[in-house]
Amino acid sequence: MKRVLTAVILIPLVVLALFRAPLWLFALLVLGVALLAAKEYFDIAEATGFRPVRGPGYALLVCMLAFSCVYMYMVGRGSTASWQWYIGYFAGYVVIALSCLLFLSPFILLAAGLTRDPLSMALPGAASSFLLLPYIGLPLASMPIMRGSGNDALFLLFLMLLVWCGDIAAYYIGRTIGRHKLAPRISPGKTWEGAIASVVGAVVVGVLLFHHVNPIAAAFRSAHLLKPTSDFASPNSKSSVAFGLAPPWLVALFAVCVNVAAQLGDLVESALKRGAGMKDSGTLLPGHGGVLDRIDALLFALPVGLLFYLFGMSRYFEPVVIR
């Protein structure tokens, strides 16, 4: 009951944050989730026997999310012709700054790790702290980038739905007919039957979502969550505005890749907890455990979604005028 009640409360809040929150507020919310997940990750690392460098790790995480938000703000302002040249110029510098941050972070954490006593904990402490950035920082930093405008938020919502629906299919099918263990040493409850059902469920849901993207968008516009079509068409035009439909094969490929990555992310977090002798990463969410327990699959799915977004799928969420 607690699990269902928590989900009923959280899902509407996530939808409102995706579609209604301004970019700065959305970035702050993502940062809050990132810091809570980072705290739970550090707790797991300490329970495993490491001594992570928490302070610099948190600071680097904040910088990564800040660079992501600034980049998207500049890209948004760059759509205005008078701003386009120099906003794009400075956005490039933000990307360079983020790259430098990733390059320098191991050295920063190693220097901070020298304060550890005994010194034998300097290297494992710095290494476990650095893992925070690619494991939690980069995936969550991609959310402001994929969220972009209100229409791109629909893509991000679809990605989340693929992860959630795949997880639900794996849970119920695995409990009902699951016989063959997927990874008994890591997570004894997961089965191959559940994993296959998760992939199939994600593909079915993905094809349905992308095929009916225009009715879904219309419903969101009616709820004032998306921009009205009048914002994209000329006031005197009789043309209609709609999203283009992604090819089914591309949607199926997208769903499979996202689902496999999500299942791998779930297994990775289970392995970390099992190695630390922990059942849940935290107790913040009743019936769900900690924040990291809820976003473990999403952490691996988000980078996959970002690749698809950057290499073509974003155009299916740009309104097209139909005459």
Sequence and secondary structure as in RCSB ss.txt:
>XXXX:A:sequence
MKRVLTAVILIPLVVLALFRAPLWLFALLVLGVALLAAKEYFDIAEATGFRPVRGPGYALLVCMLAFSCVYMYMV
GRGSTASWQWYIGYFAGYVVIALSCLLFLSPFILLAAGLTRDPLSMALPGAASSFLLLPYIGLPLASMPIMRGSG
NDALFLLFLMLLVWCGDIAAYYIGRTIGRHKLAPRISPGKTWEGAIASVVGAVVVGVLLFHHVNPIAAAFRSAHL
LKPTSDFASPNSKSSVAFGLAPPWLVALFAVCVNVAAQLGDLVESALKRGAGMKDSGTLLPGHGGVLDRIDALLF
ALPVGLLFYLFGMSRYFEPVVIR
>XXXX:A:secstr
 HHHHHHHHHHHHHHHHHHTS HHHHHHHHHHHHHHHHHHHHHHHHHHT    HHHHHHHHHHHHHHHHHHHHHH
HHTTSTTTHHHHHHHHHHHHHHHHHHHHHHHHHHHHHHTTSSSGGGHHHHHHHHHTHIIIIIHHHHHHHHHH SH
HHHHHHHHHHHHHHHHHHHHHHHHHHH  SEEETTTEEEEEHHHHHHHHHHHHHHHHHHHHTHHHHHHHHHHTTS
S  GGGTS TT   EEEE    HHHHHHHHHHHHHHHHHHHHHHHHHHHHHT S S SSBTTTB HHHHHHHHHH
HHHHHHHHHHTTGGGGGSEEEE 
